[in-house]
Amino acid sequence: MIIYLIGFPGSGKITIAKELCNIIDGVIVDNNLFNNIIFDMIDFRKTEVTSEI
């Protein structure tokens, strides 16, 4: 079973995930663990963002 939690920052996703894990004996996979590694490798301050698609 996979349960995917979506919400605004600070809305309690991790809190809910921890409680669910206790109830169903699950595992939390936090996407921030992956995102932070990728974001650390990219220097966004030097990345140009254009409005062209």
mmCIF file as gemmi writes it, N, C-alpha and C atoms, coordinates in Angstrom:
data_model
loop_
_atom_site.group_PDB
_atom_site.id
_atom_site.type_symbol
_atom_site.label_atom_id
_atom_site.label_alt_id
_atom_site.label_comp_id
_atom_site.label_asym_id
_atom_site.label_entity_id
_atom_site.label_seq_id
_atom_site.pdbx_PDB_ins_code
_atom_site.Cartn_x
_atom_site.Cartn_y
_atom_site.Cartn_z
_atom_site.occupancy
_atom_site.B_iso_or_equiv
_atom_site.pdbx_formal_charge
_atom_site.auth_seq_id
_atom_site.auth_asym_id
_atom_site.pdbx_PDB_model_num
ATOM 1 N N . MET Axp A 1 ? 0.837 -1.167 0 1 0 ? 1 A 1
ATOM 2 C CA . MET Axp A 1 ? 0 0 0 1 0 ? 1 A 1
ATOM 3 C C . MET Axp A 1 ? 0.888 1.239 0 1 0 ? 1 A 1
ATOM 4 N N . ILE Axp A 2 ? 0.551 2.207 -0.838 1 0 ? 2 A 1
ATOM 5 C CA . ILE Axp A 2 ? 1.252 3.489 -0.879 1 0 ? 2 A 1
ATOM 6 C C . ILE Axp A 2 ? 0.244 4.579 -0.542 1 0 ? 2 A 1
ATOM 7 N N . ILE Axp A 3 ? 0.612 5.419 0.412 1 0 ? 3 A 1
ATOM 8 C CA . ILE Axp A 3 ? -0.206 6.569 0.779 1 0 ? 3 A 1
ATOM 9 C C . ILE Axp A 3 ? 0.614 7.809 0.47 1 0 ? 3 A 1
ATOM 10 N N . TYR Axp A 4 ? 0.091 8.676 -0.38 1 0 ? 4 A 1
ATOM 11 C CA . TYR Axp A 4 ? 0.799 9.865 -0.835 1 0 ? 4 A 1
ATOM 12 C C . TYR Axp A 4 ? 0.135 11.091 -0.224 1 0 ? 4 A 1
ATOM 13 N N . LEU Axp A 5 ? 0.869 11.827 0.597 1 0 ? 5 A 1
ATOM 14 C CA . LEU Axp A 5 ? 0.318 13.008 1.255 1 0 ? 5 A 1
ATOM 15 C C . LEU Axp A 5 ? 0.764 14.263 0.528 1 0 ? 5 A 1
ATOM 16 N N . ILE Axp A 6 ? -0.188 15.136 0.251 1 0 ? 6 A 1
ATOM 17 C CA . ILE Axp A 6 ? 0.087 16.394 -0.439 1 0 ? 6 A 1
ATOM 18 C C . ILE Axp A 6 ? -0.479 17.523 0.412 1 0 ? 6 A 1
ATOM 19 N N . GLY Axp A 7 ? 0.256 18.607 0.529 1 0 ? 7 A 1
ATOM 20 C CA . GLY Axp A 7 ? -0.254 19.754 1.266 1 0 ? 7 A 1
ATOM 21 C C . GLY Axp A 7 ? 0.737 20.895 1.278 1 0 ? 7 A 1
ATOM 22 N N . PHE Axp A 8 ? 0.257 22.026 1.748 1 0 ? 8 A 1
ATOM 23 C CA . PHE Axp A 8 ? 1.103 23.21 1.852 1 0 ? 8 A 1
ATOM 24 C C . PHE Axp A 8 ? 2.182 22.992 2.903 1 0 ? 8 A 1
ATOM 25 N N . PRO Axp A 9 ? 3.301 23.727 2.8 1 0 ? 9 A 1
ATOM 26 C CA . PRO Axp A 9 ? 4.336 23.641 3.83 1 0 ? 9 A 1
ATOM 27 C C . PRO Axp A 9 ? 3.749 23.971 5.201 1 0 ? 9 A 1
ATOM 28 N N . GLY Axp A 10 ? 4.105 23.173 6.18 1 0 ? 10 A 1
ATOM 29 C CA . GLY Axp A 10 ? 3.639 23.407 7.539 1 0 ? 10 A 1
ATOM 30 C C . GLY Axp A 10 ? 2.229 22.94 7.819 1 0 ? 10 A 1
ATOM 31 N N . SER Axp A 11 ? 1.643 22.182 6.888 1 0 ? 11 A 1
ATOM 32 C CA . SER Axp A 11 ? 0.246 21.75 7.066 1 0 ? 11 A 1
ATOM 33 C C . SER Axp A 11 ? 0.115 20.453 7.858 1 0 ? 11 A 1
ATOM 34 N N . GLY Axp A 12 ? 1.254 19.815 8.202 1 0 ? 12 A 1
ATOM 35 C CA . GLY Axp A 12 ? 1.197 18.628 9.046 1 0 ? 12 A 1
ATOM 36 C C . GLY Axp A 12 ? 1.356 17.307 8.319 1 0 ? 12 A 1
ATOM 37 N N . LYS Axp A 13 ? 1.919 17.312 7.13 1 0 ? 13 A 1
ATOM 38 C CA . LYS Axp A 13 ? 2.084 16.074 6.364 1 0 ? 13 A 1
ATOM 39 C C . LYS Axp A 13 ? 2.96 15.056 7.098 1 0 ? 13 A 1
ATOM 40 N N . ILE Axp A 14 ? 4.086 15.514 7.635 1 0 ? 14 A 1
ATOM 41 C CA . ILE Axp A 14 ? 4.993 14.596 8.335 1 0 ? 14 A 1
ATOM 42 C C . ILE Axp A 14 ? 4.352 14.094 9.625 1 0 ? 14 A 1
ATOM 43 N N . THR Axp A 15 ? 3.645 14.972 10.325 1 0 ? 15 A 1
ATOM 44 C CA . THR Axp A 15 ? 2.956 14.566 11.553 1 0 ? 15 A 1
ATOM 45 C C . THR Axp A 15 ? 1.94 13.473 11.262 1 0 ? 15 A 1
ATOM 46 N N . ILE Axp A 16 ? 1.143 13.663 10.222 1 0 ? 16 A 1
ATOM 47 C CA . ILE Axp A 16 ? 0.152 12.66 9.82 1 0 ? 16 A 1
ATOM 48 C C . ILE Axp A 16 ? 0.854 11.375 9.386 1 0 ? 16 A 1
ATOM 49 N N . ALA Axp A 17 ? 1.939 11.5 8.611 1 0 ? 17 A 1
ATOM 50 C CA . ALA Axp A 17 ? 2.668 10.326 8.137 1 0 ? 17 A 1
ATOM 51 C C . ALA Axp A 17 ? 3.209 9.5 9.303 1 0 ? 17 A 1
ATOM 52 N N . LYS Axp A 18 ? 3.739 10.174 10.321 1 0 ? 18 A 1
ATOM 53 C CA . LYS Axp A 18 ? 4.265 9.459 11.488 1 0 ? 18 A 1
ATOM 54 C C . LYS Axp A 18 ? 3.162 8.695 12.208 1 0 ? 18 A 1
ATOM 55 N N . GLU Axp A 19 ? 2.014 9.318 12.365 1 0 ? 19 A 1
ATOM 56 C CA . GLU Axp A 19 ? 0.89 8.644 13.022 1 0 ? 19 A 1
ATOM 57 C C . GLU Axp A 19 ? 0.403 7.457 12.188 1 0 ? 19 A 1
ATOM 58 N N . LEU Axp A 20 ? 0.31 7.641 10.877 1 0 ? 20 A 1
ATOM 59 C CA . LEU Axp A 20 ? -0.095 6.532 10.002 1 0 ? 20 A 1
ATOM 60 C C . LEU Axp A 20 ? 0.887 5.373 10.093 1 0 ? 20 A 1
ATOM 61 N N . CYS Axp A 21 ? 2.178 5.697 10.136 1 0 ? 21 A 1
ATOM 62 C CA . CYS Axp A 21 ? 3.198 4.643 10.241 1 0 ? 21 A 1
ATOM 63 C C . CYS Axp A 21 ? 3.032 3.838 11.517 1 0 ? 21 A 1
ATOM 64 N N . ASN Axp A 22 ? 2.691 4.514 12.593 1 0 ? 22 A 1
ATOM 65 C CA . ASN Axp A 22 ? 2.454 3.796 13.855 1 0 ? 22 A 1
ATOM 66 C C . ASN Axp A 22 ? 1.247 2.88 13.747 1 0 ? 22 A 1
ATOM 67 N N . ILE Axp A 23 ? 0.23 3.32 13.047 1 0 ? 23 A 1
ATOM 68 C CA . ILE Axp A 23 ? -1.014 2.551 12.934 1 0 ? 23 A 1
ATOM 69 C C . ILE Axp A 23 ? -0.867 1.358 11.991 1 0 ? 23 A 1
ATOM 70 N N . ILE Axp A 24 ? -0.241 1.584 10.832 1 0 ? 24 A 1
ATOM 71 C CA . ILE Axp A 24 ? -0.191 0.531 9.807 1 0 ? 24 A 1
ATOM 72 C C . ILE Axp A 24 ? 1.183 -0.122 9.687 1 0 ? 24 A 1
ATOM 73 N N . ASP Axp A 25 ? 2.113 0.235 10.588 1 0 ? 25 A 1
ATOM 74 C CA . ASP Axp A 25 ? 3.474 -0.304 10.538 1 0 ? 25 A 1
ATOM 75 C C . ASP Axp A 25 ? 4.111 -0.013 9.186 1 0 ? 25 A 1
ATOM 76 N N . GLY Axp A 26 ? 4.075 1.263 8.798 1 0 ? 26 A 1
ATOM 77 C CA . GLY Axp A 26 ? 4.591 1.676 7.49 1 0 ? 26 A 1
ATOM 78 C C . GLY Axp A 26 ? 5.948 2.343 7.586 1 0 ? 26 A 1
ATOM 79 N N . VAL Axp A 27 ? 6.4 2.843 6.451 1 0 ? 27 A 1
ATOM 80 C CA . VAL Axp A 27 ? 7.684 3.522 6.323 1 0 ? 27 A 1
ATOM 81 C C . VAL Axp A 27 ? 7.436 4.864 5.639 1 0 ? 27 A 1
ATOM 82 N N . ILE Axp A 28 ? 8.085 5.912 6.144 1 0 ? 28 A 1
ATOM 83 C CA . ILE Axp A 28 ? 7.978 7.234 5.524 1 0 ? 28 A 1
ATOM 84 C C . ILE Axp A 28 ? 9.104 7.394 4.512 1 0 ? 28 A 1
ATOM 85 N N . VAL Axp A 29 ? 8.742 7.792 3.293 1 0 ? 29 A 1
ATOM 86 C CA . VAL Axp A 29 ? 9.722 8.182 2.283 1 0 ? 29 A 1
ATOM 87 C C . VAL Axp A 29 ? 9.466 9.657 2.018 1 0 ? 29 A 1
ATOM 88 N N . ASP Axp A 30 ? 10.326 10.515 2.534 1 0 ? 30 A 1
ATOM 89 C CA . ASP Axp A 30 ? 10.154 11.964 2.443 1 0 ? 30 A 1
ATOM 90 C C . ASP Axp A 30 ? 10.862 12.468 1.193 1 0 ? 30 A 1
ATOM 91 N N . ASN Axp A 31 ? 10.11 13.081 0.284 1 0 ? 31 A 1
ATOM 92 C CA . ASN Axp A 31 ? 10.718 13.545 -0.965 1 0 ? 31 A 1
ATOM 93 C C . ASN Axp A 31 ? 11.746 14.639 -0.734 1 0 ? 31 A 1
ATOM 94 N N . ASN Axp A 32 ? 11.705 15.326 0.404 1 0 ? 32 A 1
ATOM 95 C CA . ASN Axp A 32 ? 12.705 16.355 0.685 1 0 ? 32 A 1
ATOM 96 C C . ASN Axp A 32 ? 14.1 15.763 0.809 1 0 ? 32 A 1
ATOM 97 N N . LEU Axp A 33 ? 14.2 14.516 1.211 1 0 ? 33 A 1
ATOM 98 C CA . LEU Axp A 33 ? 15.513 13.874 1.284 1 0 ? 33 A 1
ATOM 99 C C . LEU Axp A 33 ? 16.157 13.822 -0.093 1 0 ? 33 A 1
ATOM 100 N N . PHE Axp A 34 ? 15.36 13.545 -1.115 1 0 ? 34 A 1
ATOM 101 C CA . PHE Axp A 34 ? 15.863 13.482 -2.485 1 0 ? 34 A 1
ATOM 102 C C . PHE Axp A 34 ? 16.036 14.877 -3.07 1 0 ? 34 A 1
ATOM 103 N N . ASN Axp A 35 ? 15.043 15.733 -2.85 1 0 ? 35 A 1
ATOM 104 C CA . ASN Axp A 35 ? 15.088 17.088 -3.411 1 0 ? 35 A 1
ATOM 105 C C . ASN Axp A 35 ? 16.279 17.871 -2.887 1 0 ? 35 A 1
ATOM 106 N N . ASN Axp A 36 ? 16.561 17.785 -1.603 1 0 ? 36 A 1
ATOM 107 C CA . ASN Axp A 36 ? 17.664 18.548 -1.027 1 0 ? 36 A 1
ATOM 108 C C . ASN Axp A 36 ? 18.999 18.159 -1.636 1 0 ? 36 A 1
ATOM 109 N N . ILE Axp A 37 ? 19.188 16.89 -1.932 1 0 ? 37 A 1
ATOM 110 C CA . ILE Axp A 37 ? 20.434 16.443 -2.567 1 0 ? 37 A 1
ATOM 111 C C . ILE Axp A 37 ? 20.566 17.064 -3.955 1 0 ? 37 A 1
ATOM 112 N N . ILE Axp A 38 ? 19.482 17.038 -4.711 1 0 ? 38 A 1
ATOM 113 C CA . ILE Axp A 38 ? 19.507 17.59 -6.075 1 0 ? 38 A 1
ATOM 114 C C . ILE Axp A 38 ? 19.698 19.098 -6.033 1 0 ? 38 A 1
ATOM 115 N N . PHE Axp A 39 ? 18.954 19.788 -5.161 1 0 ? 39 A 1
ATOM 116 C CA . PHE Axp A 39 ? 19.054 21.24 -5.079 1 0 ? 39 A 1
ATOM 117 C C . PHE Axp A 39 ? 20.434 21.685 -4.63 1 0 ? 39 A 1
ATOM 118 N N . ASP Axp A 40 ? 21.09 20.906 -3.788 1 0 ? 40 A 1
ATOM 119 C CA . ASP Axp A 40 ? 22.442 21.242 -3.359 1 0 ? 40 A 1
ATOM 120 C C . ASP Axp A 40 ? 23.441 21.162 -4.505 1 0 ? 40 A 1
ATOM 121 N N . MET Axp A 41 ? 23.171 20.332 -5.505 1 0 ? 41 A 1
ATOM 122 C CA . MET Axp A 41 ? 24.08 20.176 -6.64 1 0 ? 41 A 1
ATOM 123 C C . MET Axp A 41 ? 23.904 21.281 -7.678 1 0 ? 41 A 1
ATOM 124 N N . ILE Axp A 42 ? 22.763 21.989 -7.636 1 0 ? 42 A 1
ATOM 125 C CA . ILE Axp A 42 ? 22.466 23.027 -8.615 1 0 ? 42 A 1
ATOM 126 C C . ILE Axp A 42 ? 22.526 24.377 -7.921 1 0 ? 42 A 1
ATOM 127 N N . ASP Axp A 43 ? 23.255 25.301 -8.515 1 0 ? 43 A 1
ATOM 128 C CA . ASP Axp A 43 ? 23.321 26.655 -7.958 1 0 ? 43 A 1
ATOM 129 C C . ASP Axp A 43 ? 22.254 27.493 -8.651 1 0 ? 43 A 1
ATOM 130 N N . PHE Axp A 44 ? 21.091 27.599 -8.019 1 0 ? 44 A 1
ATOM 131 C CA . PHE Axp A 44 ? 19.969 28.301 -8.631 1 0 ? 44 A 1
ATOM 132 C C . PHE Axp A 44 ? 20.213 29.805 -8.748 1 0 ? 44 A 1
ATOM 133 N N . ARG Axp A 45 ? 21.133 30.335 -7.98 1 0 ? 45 A 1
ATOM 134 C CA . ARG Axp A 45 ? 21.413 31.773 -8.069 1 0 ? 45 A 1
ATOM 135 C C . ARG Axp A 45 ? 21.988 32.134 -9.434 1 0 ? 45 A 1
ATOM 136 N N . LYS Axp A 46 ? 22.655 31.191 -10.086 1 0 ? 46 A 1
ATOM 137 C CA . LYS Axp A 46 ? 23.257 31.453 -11.389 1 0 ? 46 A 1
ATOM 138 C C . LYS Axp A 46 ? 22.394 30.93 -12.54 1 0 ? 46 A 1
ATOM 139 N N . THR Axp A 47 ? 21.244 30.343 -12.224 1 0 ? 47 A 1
ATOM 140 C CA . THR Axp A 47 ? 20.374 29.785 -13.245 1 0 ? 47 A 1
ATOM 141 C C . THR Axp A 47 ? 19.437 30.864 -13.751 1 0 ? 47 A 1
ATOM 142 N N . GLU Axp A 48 ? 19.433 31.063 -15.065 1 0 ? 48 A 1
ATOM 143 C CA . GLU Axp A 48 ? 18.564 32.067 -15.672 1 0 ? 48 A 1
ATOM 144 C C . GLU Axp A 48 ? 17.215 31.433 -15.965 1 0 ? 48 A 1
ATOM 145 N N . VAL Axp A 49 ? 16.175 32.106 -15.549 1 0 ? 49 A 1
ATOM 146 C CA . VAL Axp A 49 ? 14.822 31.641 -15.806 1 0 ? 49 A 1
ATOM 147 C C . VAL Axp A 49 ? 14.21 32.584 -16.825 1 0 ? 49 A 1
ATOM 148 N N . THR Axp A 50 ? 13.75 32.018 -17.941 1 0 ? 50 A 1
ATOM 149 C CA . THR Axp A 50 ? 13.14 32.848 -18.974 1 0 ? 50 A 1
ATOM 150 C C . THR Axp A 50 ? 11.655 32.551 -19.065 1 0 ? 50 A 1
ATOM 151 N N . SER Axp A 51 ? 10.925 33.444 -19.683 1 0 ? 51 A 1
ATOM 152 C CA . SER Axp A 51 ? 9.481 33.261 -19.831 1 0 ? 51 A 1
ATOM 153 C C . SER Axp A 51 ? 9.146 32.479 -21.103 1 0 ? 51 A 1
ATOM 154 N N . GLU Axp A 52 ? 10.16 32.144 -21.889 1 0 ? 52 A 1
ATOM 155 C CA . GLU Axp A 52 ? 9.929 31.383 -23.113 1 0 ? 52 A 1
ATOM 156 C C . GLU Axp A 52 ? 9.733 29.915 -22.813 1 0 ? 52 A 1
ATOM 157 N N . ILE Axp A 53 ? 8.854 29.307 -23.57 1 0 ? 53 A 1
ATOM 158 C CA . ILE Axp A 53 ? 8.602 27.871 -23.382 1 0 ? 53 A 1
ATOM 159 C C . ILE Axp A 53 ? 9.181 27.115 -24.539 1 0 ? 53 A 1
